[in-house]
Amino acid sequence: MSQYYTITTLATTGTNKYTTVALGAGTVTTSTSITARRVLITNGASPAFIAFGANPVTGVNVGFQIPANSEMIFNFKSGDKVAAVSAAASAISILDLD
C-alpha cells in the first residue's frame, strides 16, 4: 500500500466524500453518515476526542484522542458517523479513502 493518495475529487454530488466538522469549545458535534471503509481524519489546531458508531458518544477526555495538527487513517464501518469534541474551537476534516 502506498503512503500517497491521489485525490481527484473532494466532493461528488450526492455523496459525502469530504466533510468538515466545525467544533465548538467543549461541544460534541456529530457528522452525517459516511459511506466508507477507510477514512482519513485531519485535525485542526486543538487536540480532539472522537468516537465512531451509529450514534457515537464522546466528550473531553472520553474516546480516542487525535493530537493537534495531525492526520490519521481509520478503518470504518460504512454508514457510521464520527462524533468529535475539542477543548477549544477547532475543526476536523473527514475524507473517504475508498
Sequence and secondary structure as in RCSB ss.txt:
>XXXX:A:sequence
MSQYYTITTLATTGTNKYTTVALGAGTVTTSTSITARRVLITNGASPAFIAFGANPVTGVNVGFQIPANSEMIFN
FKSGDKVAAVSAAASAISILDLD
>XXXX:A:secstr
  S    S S  TTS SEEEEEE BT  EE      SEEEEEE SS EEEEEESS   BTTBSEEE TT EEEEE
  TT EEEEEESSSEEEEEEE  
